[in-house]
Amino acid sequence: MKNYPEVPILPTTVIGSYPRPKWLKETIQLAKMGKISKADLEEAFNDAVVDVMRDHQLAGIDIPTDGEMRRDEMVEFFAENLKGFTFYGFVRVWGDAYYRKPSVVSKIEYKKPMLENEVRFAQSVSYTSNLKVTITGPYTIADWSFNEYYKTKEDLVFDLAKIINQELRNLVKMGIPFVQVDEPALPTHEEEIPWAVQAINEAIKGIDVKVGLHICYGDYAKVMPFAEEMKVDQLALEFKNRDFKDLNLLKKFGYTKEIGLGVVDVHSSEVESPEEVAKGIKKALQVLEPEKIYVNPDCGLKRLSRRVAYQKLVSVVEGTKMVREELKKKGLSTIQLKPIVNR
Ligand SMILES: [Zn+2]
């Protein structure tokens, strides 16, 4: 029997990314211009992870990440590390945001563990062994790439699923108790959801630690009918910037798994108060048991200023503590960080 860690009830966590310190952005620029060595850049990434961990620790987050300091972008990072992808250049995604869109030009193959080094470093400087590691899901990697090799998008997604599974198994071996698959693209093509869900299940097959699935943007009503079929333990969703209205969807679809409850908006620099956070959690408690709620920001914090991101984390923690006080009176104080679905 595996020994699962104990965490406070309503564990606080993050979705993944955190703002890169200003000096790290400048260091990355210098590295691109060839003005500093690879080793110096690596040292800067490591130092940034130490800073980010410290912010999470000071805020009081139970299950931190390393802030994804090494990842410029969530698809590009994995495409760069897999055989089968090439990059032609930048495409415009919205406004004046540009994205280096990868293209699949041959069979996707696993070259080497992609996250091992960053995870090992995070573990070596973390204040807790309860680390969460995020990985972009097979559907989103495919959806945000050009497919110039596979006959169908479905074939590509299932090949990617096998690779993500290999990577996740590696993370489990390293002792990571919580992995999160990020699939922001999932709700965007409704007709593809049924097989995309099967591909996600393939990607998490045999993973016997907590598995979350994060979806942002899009209409959750399109995904909810598949919630039971998805073999994840938890859906981490944005609720705050939708005014918690989607809690009704959980009720409507008789949702029984856990949620990662987004309680602060990552698109607004206004910092929510702890009271506001507590109010959001109480709304969720009307539709789900307290044991099934994890508390986190709506999405990654990378686009906020570091100061605002930190303050939002403090509110997440302080607001959660308020609700915990009330749960304590009912004898609820801790839960185990463990899977609830057999994969
Ligand atoms: Zn997100």
Boltz pocket constraint, residues with backbone or C-beta under 6 A from the ligand:
constraints:
  - pocket:
      binder: B
      contacts: [[A, 15], [A, 184], [A, 214], [A, 215], [A, 216], [A, 298], [A, 299], [A, 300]]
      max_distance: 6.0
